[in-house]
């Protein structure tokens, strides 16, 4: 999946982040690479991932 700089800017804005213009290309490349890798994982393991319950994050310092 390849994202444009405009798409990355929009995604960042949704999260309340501002990416400096001089870093935007690098962030777009890295995020696109990560999403491509996740697509490959989904293709290889998708059915298995659908049969597995997610593991909730555990924060050992929190009182339960």
mmCIF file as Biopython writes it, N, C-alpha, C and O atoms, coordinates in Angstrom:
data_model
#
loop_
_atom_site.group_PDB
_atom_site.id
_atom_site.type_symbol
_atom_site.label_atom_id
_atom_site.label_alt_id
_atom_site.label_comp_id
_atom_site.label_asym_id
_atom_site.label_entity_id
_atom_site.label_seq_id
_atom_site.pdbx_PDB_ins_code
_atom_site.Cartn_x
_atom_site.Cartn_y
_atom_site.Cartn_z
_atom_site.occupancy
_atom_site.B_iso_or_equiv
_atom_site.auth_seq_id
_atom_site.auth_asym_id
_atom_site.pdbx_PDB_model_num
ATOM 1   N N  . UNK A ? 1  ? 0.858   -1.167  0.000  1.0 0.0 1  A 1 
ATOM 2   C CA . UNK A ? 1  ? 0.000   0.000   0.000  1.0 0.0 1  A 1 
ATOM 3   C C  . UNK A ? 1  ? 0.907   1.233   0.000  1.0 0.0 1  A 1 
ATOM 4   O O  . UNK A ? 1  ? 1.797   1.363   0.840  1.0 0.0 1  A 1 
ATOM 5   N N  . UNK A ? 2  ? 0.674   2.097   -0.918 1.0 0.0 2  A 1 
ATOM 6   C CA . UNK A ? 2  ? 1.474   3.309   -0.999 1.0 0.0 2  A 1 
ATOM 7   C C  . UNK A ? 2  ? 0.594   4.515   -0.666 1.0 0.0 2  A 1 
ATOM 8   O O  . UNK A ? 2  ? -0.435  4.747   -1.301 1.0 0.0 2  A 1 
ATOM 9   N N  . UNK A ? 3  ? 1.016   5.262   0.326  1.0 0.0 3  A 1 
ATOM 10  C CA . UNK A ? 3  ? 0.288   6.461   0.736  1.0 0.0 3  A 1 
ATOM 11  C C  . UNK A ? 3  ? 0.969   7.703   0.185  1.0 0.0 3  A 1 
ATOM 12  O O  . UNK A ? 3  ? 2.194   7.766   0.083  1.0 0.0 3  A 1 
ATOM 13  N N  . UNK A ? 4  ? 0.161   8.681   -0.166 1.0 0.0 4  A 1 
ATOM 14  C CA . UNK A ? 4  ? 0.711   9.964   -0.586 1.0 0.0 4  A 1 
ATOM 15  C C  . UNK A ? 4  ? 1.019   10.811  0.646  1.0 0.0 4  A 1 
ATOM 16  O O  . UNK A ? 4  ? 0.568   10.513  1.751  1.0 0.0 4  A 1 
ATOM 17  N N  . UNK A ? 5  ? 1.786   11.860  0.436  1.0 0.0 5  A 1 
ATOM 18  C CA . UNK A ? 5  ? 2.071   12.769  1.549  1.0 0.0 5  A 1 
ATOM 19  C C  . UNK A ? 5  ? 0.794   13.414  2.059  1.0 0.0 5  A 1 
ATOM 20  O O  . UNK A ? 5  ? 0.665   13.683  3.254  1.0 0.0 5  A 1 
ATOM 21  N N  . UNK A ? 6  ? -0.148  13.664  1.161  1.0 0.0 6  A 1 
ATOM 22  C CA . UNK A ? 6  ? -1.417  14.257  1.566  1.0 0.0 6  A 1 
ATOM 23  C C  . UNK A ? 6  ? -2.215  13.298  2.449  1.0 0.0 6  A 1 
ATOM 24  O O  . UNK A ? 6  ? -2.825  13.720  3.431  1.0 0.0 6  A 1 
ATOM 25  N N  . UNK A ? 7  ? -2.210  12.012  2.100  1.0 0.0 7  A 1 
ATOM 26  C CA . UNK A ? 7  ? -2.913  11.028  2.916  1.0 0.0 7  A 1 
ATOM 27  C C  . UNK A ? 7  ? -2.281  10.910  4.305  1.0 0.0 7  A 1 
ATOM 28  O O  . UNK A ? 7  ? -2.982  10.805  5.312  1.0 0.0 7  A 1 
ATOM 29  N N  . UNK A ? 8  ? -0.955  10.928  4.343  1.0 0.0 8  A 1 
ATOM 30  C CA . UNK A ? 8  ? -0.257  10.853  5.630  1.0 0.0 8  A 1 
ATOM 31  C C  . UNK A ? 8  ? -0.577  12.079  6.470  1.0 0.0 8  A 1 
ATOM 32  O O  . UNK A ? 8  ? -0.794  11.962  7.676  1.0 0.0 8  A 1 
ATOM 33  N N  . UNK A ? 9  ? -0.610  13.237  5.859  1.0 0.0 9  A 1 
ATOM 34  C CA . UNK A ? 9  ? -0.949  14.466  6.572  1.0 0.0 9  A 1 
ATOM 35  C C  . UNK A ? 9  ? -2.357  14.370  7.151  1.0 0.0 9  A 1 
ATOM 36  O O  . UNK A ? 9  ? -2.589  14.769  8.293  1.0 0.0 9  A 1 
ATOM 37  N N  . UNK A ? 10 ? -3.291  13.844  6.370  1.0 0.0 10 A 1 
ATOM 38  C CA . UNK A ? 10 ? -4.670  13.694  6.834  1.0 0.0 10 A 1 
ATOM 39  C C  . UNK A ? 10 ? -4.750  12.697  7.988  1.0 0.0 10 A 1 
ATOM 40  O O  . UNK A ? 10 ? -5.409  12.963  8.993  1.0 0.0 10 A 1 
ATOM 41  N N  . UNK A ? 11 ? -4.085  11.553  7.848  1.0 0.0 11 A 1 
ATOM 42  C CA . UNK A ? 11 ? -4.087  10.557  8.923  1.0 0.0 11 A 1 
ATOM 43  C C  . UNK A ? 11 ? -3.477  11.124  10.199 1.0 0.0 11 A 1 
ATOM 44  O O  . UNK A ? 11 ? -3.984  10.881  11.294 1.0 0.0 11 A 1 
ATOM 45  N N  . UNK A ? 12 ? -2.403  11.870  10.062 1.0 0.0 12 A 1 
ATOM 46  C CA . UNK A ? 12 ? -1.769  12.477  11.231 1.0 0.0 12 A 1 
ATOM 47  C C  . UNK A ? 12 ? -2.701  13.498  11.887 1.0 0.0 12 A 1 
ATOM 48  O O  . UNK A ? 12 ? -2.801  13.556  13.112 1.0 0.0 12 A 1 
ATOM 49  N N  . UNK A ? 13 ? -3.373  14.292  11.072 1.0 0.0 13 A 1 
ATOM 50  C CA . UNK A ? 13 ? -4.277  15.316  11.600 1.0 0.0 13 A 1 
ATOM 51  C C  . UNK A ? 13 ? -5.413  14.701  12.396 1.0 0.0 13 A 1 
ATOM 52  O O  . UNK A ? 13 ? -5.849  15.274  13.395 1.0 0.0 13 A 1 
ATOM 53  N N  . UNK A ? 14 ? -5.897  13.543  11.968 1.0 0.0 14 A 1 
ATOM 54  C CA . UNK A ? 14 ? -6.965  12.848  12.699 1.0 0.0 14 A 1 
ATOM 55  C C  . UNK A ? 14 ? -6.502  12.526  14.116 1.0 0.0 14 A 1 
ATOM 56  O O  . UNK A ? 14 ? -7.299  12.540  15.054 1.0 0.0 14 A 1 
ATOM 57  N N  . UNK A ? 15 ? -5.225  12.240  14.266 1.0 0.0 15 A 1 
ATOM 58  C CA . UNK A ? 15 ? -4.654  11.919  15.574 1.0 0.0 15 A 1 
ATOM 59  C C  . UNK A ? 15 ? -4.147  13.149  16.313 1.0 0.0 15 A 1 
ATOM 60  O O  . UNK A ? 15 ? -3.620  13.039  17.420 1.0 0.0 15 A 1 
ATOM 61  N N  . UNK A ? 16 ? -4.303  14.308  15.712 1.0 0.0 16 A 1 
ATOM 62  C CA . UNK A ? 16 ? -3.848  15.538  16.346 1.0 0.0 16 A 1 
ATOM 63  C C  . UNK A ? 16 ? -2.350  15.755  16.209 1.0 0.0 16 A 1 
ATOM 64  O O  . UNK A ? 16 ? -1.750  16.484  16.999 1.0 0.0 16 A 1 
ATOM 65  N N  . UNK A ? 17 ? -1.745  15.123  15.208 1.0 0.0 17 A 1 
ATOM 66  C CA . UNK A ? 17 ? -0.302  15.245  14.993 1.0 0.0 17 A 1 
ATOM 67  C C  . UNK A ? 17 ? -0.011  16.163  13.815 1.0 0.0 17 A 1 
ATOM 68  O O  . UNK A ? 17 ? -0.774  16.228  12.851 1.0 0.0 17 A 1 
ATOM 69  N N  . UNK A ? 18 ? 1.083   16.852  13.912 1.0 0.0 18 A 1 
ATOM 70  C CA . UNK A ? 18 ? 1.560   17.674  12.805 1.0 0.0 18 A 1 
ATOM 71  C C  . UNK A ? 18 ? 2.944   17.158  12.439 1.0 0.0 18 A 1 
ATOM 72  O O  . UNK A ? 18 ? 3.850   17.142  13.272 1.0 0.0 18 A 1 
ATOM 73  N N  . UNK A ? 19 ? 3.101   16.739  11.196 1.0 0.0 19 A 1 
ATOM 74  C CA . UNK A ? 19 ? 4.392   16.247  10.725 1.0 0.0 19 A 1 
ATOM 75  C C  . UNK A ? 19 ? 5.059   17.366  9.948  1.0 0.0 19 A 1 
ATOM 76  O O  . UNK A ? 19 ? 4.483   17.883  8.990  1.0 0.0 19 A 1 
ATOM 77  N N  . UNK A ? 20 ? 6.272   17.751  10.348 1.0 0.0 20 A 1 
ATOM 78  C CA . UNK A ? 20 ? 6.974   18.813  9.622  1.0 0.0 20 A 1 
ATOM 79  C C  . UNK A ? 20 ? 7.162   18.442  8.143  1.0 0.0 20 A 1 
ATOM 80  O O  . UNK A ? 20 ? 7.412   17.282  7.814  1.0 0.0 20 A 1 
ATOM 81  N N  . UNK A ? 21 ? 7.043   19.404  7.290  1.0 0.0 21 A 1 
ATOM 82  C CA . UNK A ? 21 ? 7.136   19.184  5.842  1.0 0.0 21 A 1 
ATOM 83  C C  . UNK A ? 21 ? 8.416   18.457  5.442  1.0 0.0 21 A 1 
ATOM 84  O O  . UNK A ? 21 ? 8.392   17.612  4.548  1.0 0.0 21 A 1 
ATOM 85  N N  . UNK A ? 22 ? 9.533   18.777  6.096  1.0 0.0 22 A 1 
ATOM 86  C CA . UNK A ? 22 ? 10.801  18.150  5.720  1.0 0.0 22 A 1 
ATOM 87  C C  . UNK A ? 22 ? 10.888  16.684  6.157  1.0 0.0 22 A 1 
ATOM 88  O O  . UNK A ? 22 ? 11.811  15.983  5.742  1.0 0.0 22 A 1 
ATOM 89  N N  . UNK A ? 23 ? 9.958   16.206  6.978  1.0 0.0 23 A 1 
ATOM 90  C CA . UNK A ? 23 ? 9.935   14.810  7.411  1.0 0.0 23 A 1 
ATOM 91  C C  . UNK A ? 23 ? 8.797   14.020  6.782  1.0 0.0 23 A 1 
ATOM 92  O O  . UNK A ? 23 ? 8.720   12.802  6.943  1.0 0.0 23 A 1 
ATOM 93  N N  . UNK A ? 24 ? 7.930   14.695  6.078  1.0 0.0 24 A 1 
ATOM 94  C CA . UNK A ? 24 ? 6.717   14.081  5.557  1.0 0.0 24 A 1 
ATOM 95  C C  . UNK A ? 24 ? 7.003   12.948  4.566  1.0 0.0 24 A 1 
ATOM 96  O O  . UNK A ? 24 ? 6.365   11.898  4.643  1.0 0.0 24 A 1 
ATOM 97  N N  . UNK A ? 25 ? 7.932   13.134  3.656  1.0 0.0 25 A 1 
ATOM 98  C CA . UNK A ? 25 ? 8.259   12.092  2.682  1.0 0.0 25 A 1 
ATOM 99  C C  . UNK A ? 25 ? 8.774   10.837  3.380  1.0 0.0 25 A 1 
ATOM 100 O O  . UNK A ? 25 ? 8.377   9.725   3.032  1.0 0.0 25 A 1 
ATOM 101 N N  . UNK A ? 26 ? 9.656   11.012  4.362  1.0 0.0 26 A 1 
ATOM 102 C CA . UNK A ? 26 ? 10.204  9.885   5.108  1.0 0.0 26 A 1 
ATOM 103 C C  . UNK A ? 26 ? 9.101   9.138   5.863  1.0 0.0 26 A 1 
ATOM 104 O O  . UNK A ? 26 ? 9.075   7.907   5.859  1.0 0.0 26 A 1 
ATOM 105 N N  . UNK A ? 27 ? 8.206   9.861   6.500  1.0 0.0 27 A 1 
ATOM 106 C CA . UNK A ? 27 ? 7.093   9.227   7.226  1.0 0.0 27 A 1 
ATOM 107 C C  . UNK A ? 27 ? 6.193   8.480   6.252  1.0 0.0 27 A 1 
ATOM 108 O O  . UNK A ? 27 ? 5.747   7.373   6.552  1.0 0.0 27 A 1 
ATOM 109 N N  . UNK A ? 28 ? 5.921   9.063   5.097  1.0 0.0 28 A 1 
ATOM 110 C CA . UNK A ? 28 ? 5.066   8.412   4.097  1.0 0.0 28 A 1 
ATOM 111 C C  . UNK A ? 28 ? 5.694   7.103   3.612  1.0 0.0 28 A 1 
ATOM 112 O O  . UNK A ? 28 ? 4.996   6.101   3.457  1.0 0.0 28 A 1 
ATOM 113 N N  . UNK A ? 29 ? 6.995   7.110   3.373  1.0 0.0 29 A 1 
ATOM 114 C CA . UNK A ? 29 ? 7.688   5.897   2.918  1.0 0.0 29 A 1 
ATOM 115 C C  . UNK A ? 29 ? 7.647   4.827   3.997  1.0 0.0 29 A 1 
ATOM 116 O O  . UNK A ? 29 ? 7.351   3.666   3.715  1.0 0.0 29 A 1 
ATOM 117 N N  . UNK A ? 30 ? 7.942   5.213   5.227  1.0 0.0 30 A 1 
ATOM 118 C CA . UNK A ? 30 ? 7.974   4.242   6.327  1.0 0.0 30 A 1 
ATOM 119 C C  . UNK A ? 30 ? 6.582   3.668   6.615  1.0 0.0 30 A 1 
ATOM 120 O O  . UNK A ? 30 ? 6.438   2.461   6.810  1.0 0.0 30 A 1 
ATOM 121 N N  . UNK A ? 31 ? 5.574   4.516   6.641  1.0 0.0 31 A 1 
ATOM 122 C CA . UNK A ? 31 ? 4.217   4.041   6.899  1.0 0.0 31 A 1 
ATOM 123 C C  . UNK A ? 31 ? 3.730   3.151   5.758  1.0 0.0 31 A 1 
ATOM 124 O O  . UNK A ? 31 ? 3.084   2.132   6.000  1.0 0.0 31 A 1 
ATOM 125 N N  . UNK A ? 32 ? 4.030   3.524   4.538  1.0 0.0 32 A 1 
ATOM 126 C CA . UNK A ? 32 ? 3.653   2.697   3.386  1.0 0.0 32 A 1 
ATOM 127 C C  . UNK A ? 32 ? 4.319   1.329   3.461  1.0 0.0 32 A 1 
ATOM 128 O O  . UNK A ? 32 ? 3.687   0.310   3.186  1.0 0.0 32 A 1 
ATOM 129 N N  . UNK A ? 33 ? 5.592   1.310   3.832  1.0 0.0 33 A 1 
ATOM 130 C CA . UNK A ? 33 ? 6.318   0.041   3.960  1.0 0.0 33 A 1 
ATOM 131 C C  . UNK A ? 33 ? 5.703   -0.831  5.047  1.0 0.0 33 A 1 
ATOM 132 O O  . UNK A ? 33 ? 5.547   -2.039  4.869  1.0 0.0 33 A 1 
ATOM 133 N N  . UNK A ? 34 ? 5.358   -0.216  6.169  1.0 0.0 34 A 1 
ATOM 134 C CA . UNK A ? 34 ? 4.756   -0.956  7.276  1.0 0.0 34 A 1 
ATOM 135 C C  . UNK A ? 34 ? 3.404   -1.538  6.861  1.0 0.0 34 A 1 
ATOM 136 O O  . UNK A ? 34 ? 3.112   -2.698  7.152  1.0 0.0 34 A 1 
ATOM 137 N N  . UNK A ? 35 ? 2.589   -0.744  6.190  1.0 0.0 35 A 1 
ATOM 138 C CA . UNK A ? 35 ? 1.276   -1.221  5.756  1.0 0.0 35 A 1 
ATOM 139 C C  . UNK A ? 35 ? 1.410   -2.334  4.720  1.0 0.0 35 A 1 
ATOM 140 O O  . UNK A ? 35 ? 0.619   -3.278  4.724  1.0 0.0 35 A 1 
ATOM 141 N N  . UNK A ? 36 ? 2.393   -2.235  3.842  1.0 0.0 36 A 1 
ATOM 142 C CA . UNK A ? 36 ? 2.646   -3.293  2.870  1.0 0.0 36 A 1 
ATOM 143 C C  . UNK A ? 36 ? 3.029   -4.586  3.572  1.0 0.0 36 A 1 
ATOM 144 O O  . UNK A ? 36 ? 2.550   -5.659  3.204  1.0 0.0 36 A 1 
ATOM 145 N N  . UNK A ? 37 ? 3.885   -4.493  4.574  1.0 0.0 37 A 1 
ATOM 146 C CA . UNK A ? 37 ? 4.277   -5.679  5.342  1.0 0.0 37 A 1 
ATOM 147 C C  . UNK A ? 37 ? 3.067   -6.284  6.048  1.0 0.0 37 A 1 
ATOM 148 O O  . UNK A ? 37 ? 2.929   -7.507  6.096  1.0 0.0 37 A 1 
ATOM 149 N N  . UNK A ? 38 ? 2.199   -5.453  6.591  1.0 0.0 38 A 1 
ATOM 150 C CA . UNK A ? 38 ? 1.007   -5.963  7.265  1.0 0.0 38 A 1 
ATOM 151 C C  . UNK A ? 38 ? 0.058   -6.641  6.272  1.0 0.0 38 A 1 
ATOM 152 O O  . UNK A ? 38 ? -0.599  -7.622  6.620  1.0 0.0 38 A 1 
ATOM 153 N N  . UNK A ? 39 ? -0.016  -6.132  5.051  1.0 0.0 39 A 1 
ATOM 154 C CA . UNK A ? 39 ? -0.821  -6.791  4.023  1.0 0.0 39 A 1 
ATOM 155 C C  . UNK A ? 39 ? -0.268  -8.186  3.729  1.0 0.0 39 A 1 
ATOM 156 O O  . UNK A ? 39 ? -1.035  -9.129  3.533  1.0 0.0 39 A 1 
ATOM 157 N N  . UNK A ? 40 ? 1.063   -8.320  3.697  1.0 0.0 40 A 1 
ATOM 158 C CA . UNK A ? 40 ? 1.693   -9.615  3.446  1.0 0.0 40 A 1 
ATOM 159 C C  . UNK A ? 40 ? 1.416   -10.589 4.593  1.0 0.0 40 A 1 
ATOM 160 O O  . UNK A ? 40 ? 1.165   -11.772 4.361  1.0 0.0 40 A 1 
ATOM 161 N N  . UNK A ? 41 ? 1.461   -10.093 5.819  1.0 0.0 41 A 1 
ATOM 162 C CA . UNK A ? 41 ? 1.141   -10.936 6.973  1.0 0.0 41 A 1 
ATOM 163 C C  . UNK A ? 41 ? -0.310  -11.384 6.896  1.0 0.0 41 A 1 
ATOM 164 O O  . UNK A ? 41 ? -0.611  -12.556 7.123  1.0 0.0 41 A 1 
ATOM 165 N N  . UNK A ? 42 ? -1.193  -10.483 6.584  1.0 0.0 42 A 1 
ATOM 166 C CA . UNK A ? 42 ? -2.615  -10.812 6.468  1.0 0.0 42 A 1 
ATOM 167 C C  . UNK A ? 42 ? -2.840  -11.845 5.372  1.0 0.0 42 A 1 
ATOM 168 O O  . UNK A ? 42 ? -3.646  -12.761 5.540  1.0 0.0 42 A 1 
ATOM 169 N N  . UNK A ? 43 ? -2.142  -11.707 4.259  1.0 0.0 43 A 1 
ATOM 170 C CA . UNK A ? 43 ? -2.286  -12.663 3.160  1.0 0.0 43 A 1 
ATOM 171 C C  . UNK A ? 43 ? -1.811  -14.056 3.593  1.0 0.0 43 A 1 
ATOM 172 O O  . UNK A ? 43 ? -2.450  -15.060 3.278  1.0 0.0 43 A 1 
ATOM 173 N N  . UNK A ? 44 ? -0.704  -14.110 4.304  1.0 0.0 44 A 1 
ATOM 174 C CA . UNK A ? 44 ? -0.126  -15.389 4.708  1.0 0.0 44 A 1 
ATOM 175 C C  . UNK A ? 44 ? -0.863  -16.026 5.885  1.0 0.0 44 A 1 
ATOM 176 O O  . UNK A ? 44 ? -1.015  -17.246 5.935  1.0 0.0 44 A 1 
ATOM 177 N N  . UNK A ? 45 ? -1.316  -15.210 6.824  1.0 0.0 45 A 1 
ATOM 178 C CA . UNK A ? 45 ? -1.870  -15.740 8.069  1.0 0.0 45 A 1 
ATOM 179 C C  . UNK A ? 45 ? -3.304  -15.305 8.353  1.0 0.0 45 A 1 
ATOM 180 O O  . UNK A ? 45 ? -3.820  -15.541 9.445  1.0 0.0 45 A 1 
ATOM 181 N N  . UNK A ? 46 ? -3.930  -14.687 7.402  1.0 0.0 46 A 1 
ATOM 182 C CA . UNK A ? 46 ? -5.246  -14.099 7.630  1.0 0.0 46 A 1 
ATOM 183 C C  . UNK A ? 46 ? -6.255  -15.035 8.250  1.0 0.0 46 A 1 
ATOM 184 O O  . UNK A ? 46 ? -6.920  -14.681 9.224  1.0 0.0 46 A 1 
ATOM 185 N N  . UNK A ? 47 ? -6.377  -16.231 7.696  1.0 0.0 47 A 1 
ATOM 186 C CA . UNK A ? 47 ? -7.366  -17.180 8.226  1.0 0.0 47 A 1 
ATOM 187 C C  . UNK A ? 47 ? -7.021  -17.567 9.662  1.0 0.0 47 A 1 
ATOM 188 O O  . UNK A ? 47 ? -7.910  -17.658 10.509 1.0 0.0 47 A 1 
ATOM 189 N N  . UNK A ? 48 ? -5.756  -17.793 9.937  1.0 0.0 48 A 1 
ATOM 190 C CA . UNK A ? 48 ? -5.333  -18.146 11.292 1.0 0.0 48 A 1 
ATOM 191 C C  . UNK A ? 48 ? -5.573  -16.982 12.256 1.0 0.0 48 A 1 
ATOM 192 O O  . UNK A ? 48 ? -6.002  -17.186 13.392 1.0 0.0 48 A 1 
ATOM 193 N N  . UNK A ? 49 ? -5.295  -15.772 11.798 1.0 0.0 49 A 1 
ATOM 194 C CA . UNK A ? 49 ? -5.503  -14.593 12.642 1.0 0.0 49 A 1 
ATOM 195 C C  . UNK A ? 49 ? -6.979  -14.419 12.980 1.0 0.0 49 A 1 
ATOM 196 O O  . UNK A ? 49 ? -7.315  -13.948 14.066 1.0 0.0 49 A 1 
ATOM 197 N N  . UNK A ? 50 ? -7.858  -14.795 12.060 1.0 0.0 50 A 1 
ATOM 198 C CA . UNK A ? 50 ? -9.296  -14.683 12.303 1.0 0.0 50 A 1 
ATOM 199 C C  . UNK A ? 50 ? -9.777  -15.686 13.348 1.0 0.0 50 A 1 
ATOM 200 O O  . UNK A ? 50 ? -10.797 -15.458 13.999 1.0 0.0 50 A 1 
ATOM 201 N N  . UNK A ? 51 ? -9.056  -16.788 13.514 1.0 0.0 51 A 1 
ATOM 202 C CA . UNK A ? 51 ? -9.449  -17.809 14.479 1.0 0.0 51 A 1 
ATOM 203 C C  . UNK A ? 51 ? -8.812  -17.597 15.853 1.0 0.0 51 A 1 
ATOM 204 O O  . UNK A ? 51 ? -9.082  -18.363 16.778 1.0 0.0 51 A 1 
ATOM 205 N N  . UNK A ? 52 ? -7.988  -16.587 15.998 1.0 0.0 52 A 1 
ATOM 206 C CA . UNK A ? 52 ? -7.256  -16.355 17.234 1.0 0.0 52 A 1 
ATOM 207 C C  . UNK A ? 52 ? -7.788  -15.118 17.939 1.0 0.0 52 A 1 
ATOM 208 O O  . UNK A ? 52 ? -7.942  -14.063 17.323 1.0 0.0 52 A 1 
ATOM 209 N N  . UNK A ? 53 ? -8.066  -15.248 19.229 1.0 0.0 53 A 1 
ATOM 210 C CA . UNK A ? 53 ? -8.508  -14.089 20.005 1.0 0.0 53 A 1 
ATOM 211 C C  . UNK A ? 53 ? -7.315  -13.168 20.247 1.0 0.0 53 A 1 
ATOM 212 O O  . UNK A ? 53 ? -6.216  -13.642 20.534 1.0 0.0 53 A 1 
ATOM 213 N N  . UNK A ? 54 ? -7.520  -11.866 20.134 1.0 0.0 54 A 1 
ATOM 214 C CA . UNK A ? 54 ? -6.424  -10.934 20.400 1.0 0.0 54 A 1 
ATOM 215 C C  . UNK A ? 54 ? -6.041  -10.942 21.878 1.0 0.0 54 A 1 
ATOM 216 O O  . UNK A ? 54 ? -6.871  -11.215 22.745 1.0 0.0 54 A 1 
ATOM 217 N N  . UNK A ? 55 ? -4.805  -10.647 22.143 1.0 0.0 55 A 1 
ATOM 218 C CA . UNK A ? 55 ? -4.321  -10.562 23.520 1.0 0.0 55 A 1 
ATOM 219 C C  . UNK A ? 55 ? -4.418  -9.104  23.952 1.0 0.0 55 A 1 
ATOM 220 O O  . UNK A ? 55 ? -3.852  -8.210  23.323 1.0 0.0 55 A 1 
ATOM 221 N N  . UNK A ? 56 ? -5.134  -8.894  25.017 1.0 0.0 56 A 1 
ATOM 222 C CA . UNK A ? 56 ? -5.281  -7.514  25.523 1.0 0.0 56 A 1 
ATOM 223 C C  . UNK A ? 56 ? -3.953  -7.024  26.098 1.0 0.0 56 A 1 
ATOM 224 O O  . UNK A ? 56 ? -3.205  -7.807  26.684 1.0 0.0 56 A 1 
ATOM 225 N N  . UNK A ? 57 ? -3.658  -5.736  25.933 1.0 0.0 57 A 1 
ATOM 226 C CA . UNK A ? 57 ? -2.432  -5.204  26.537 1.0 0.0 57 A 1 
ATOM 227 C C  . UNK A ? 57 ? -2.511  -5.280  28.059 1.0 0.0 57 A 1 
ATOM 228 O O  . UNK A ? 57 ? -3.576  -5.082  28.643 1.0 0.0 57 A 1 
ATOM 229 N N  . UNK A ? 58 ? -1.407  -5.560  28.680 1.0 0.0 58 A 1 
ATOM 230 C CA . UNK A ? 58 ? -1.345  -5.675  30.136 1.0 0.0 58 A 1 
ATOM 231 C C  . UNK A ? 58 ? -0.391  -4.612  30.656 1.0 0.0 58 A 1 
ATOM 232 O O  . UNK A ? 58 ? 0.735   -4.477  30.176 1.0 0.0 58 A 1 
ATOM 233 N N  . UNK A ? 59 ? -0.850  -3.878  31.621 1.0 0.0 59 A 1 
ATOM 234 C CA . UNK A ? 59 ? -0.045  -2.821  32.219 1.0 0.0 59 A 1 
ATOM 235 C C  . UNK A ? 59 ? 0.178   -3.198  33.680 1.0 0.0 59 A 1 
ATOM 236 O O  . UNK A ? 59 ? -0.665  -2.909  34.530 1.0 0.0 59 A 1 
ATOM 237 N N  . UNK A ? 60 ? 1.305   -3.839  33.977 1.0 0.0 60 A 1 
ATOM 238 C CA . UNK A ? 60 ? 1.501   -4.389  35.318 1.0 0.0 60 A 1 
ATOM 239 C C  . UNK A ? 60 ? 1.530   -3.347  36.443 1.0 0.0 60 A 1 
ATOM 240 O O  . UNK A ? 60 ? 1.402   -3.715  37.611 1.0 0.0 60 A 1 
ATOM 241 N N  . UNK A ? 61 ? 1.690   -2.100  36.133 1.0 0.0 61 A 1 
ATOM 242 C CA . UNK A ? 61 ? 1.755   -1.079  37.168 1.0 0.0 61 A 1 
ATOM 243 C C  . UNK A ? 61 ? 0.371   -0.544  37.544 1.0 0.0 61 A 1 
ATOM 244 O O  . UNK A ? 61 ? 0.236   0.231   38.490 1.0 0.0 61 A 1 
ATOM 245 N N  . UNK A ? 62 ? -0.649  -0.960  36.802 1.0 0.0 62 A 1 
ATOM 246 C CA . UNK A ? 62 ? -1.997  -0.493  37.092 1.0 0.0 62 A 1 
ATOM 247 C C  . UNK A ? 62 ? -2.620  -1.355  38.196 1.0 0.0 62 A 1 
ATOM 248 O O  . UNK A ? 62 ? -2.354  -2.553  38.287 1.0 0.0 62 A 1 
ATOM 249 N N  . UNK A ? 63 ? -3.438  -0.737  39.016 1.0 0.0 63 A 1 
ATOM 250 C CA . UNK A ? 63 ? -4.207  -1.473  40.013 1.0 0.0 63 A 1 
ATOM 251 C C  . UNK A ? 63 ? -5.474  -1.986  39.349 1.0 0.0 63 A 1 
ATOM 252 O O  . UNK A ? 63 ? -6.157  -1.249  38.639 1.0 0.0 63 A 1 
ATOM 253 N N  . UNK A ? 64 ? -5.782  -3.260  39.587 1.0 0.0 64 A 1 
ATOM 254 C CA . UNK A ? 64 ? -6.978  -3.846  39.003 1.0 0.0 64 A 1 
ATOM 255 C C  . UNK A ? 64 ? -8.002  -4.104  40.071 1.0 0.0 64 A 1 
ATOM 256 O O  . UNK A ? 64 ? -9.089  -4.600  39.776 1.0 0.0 64 A 1 
#
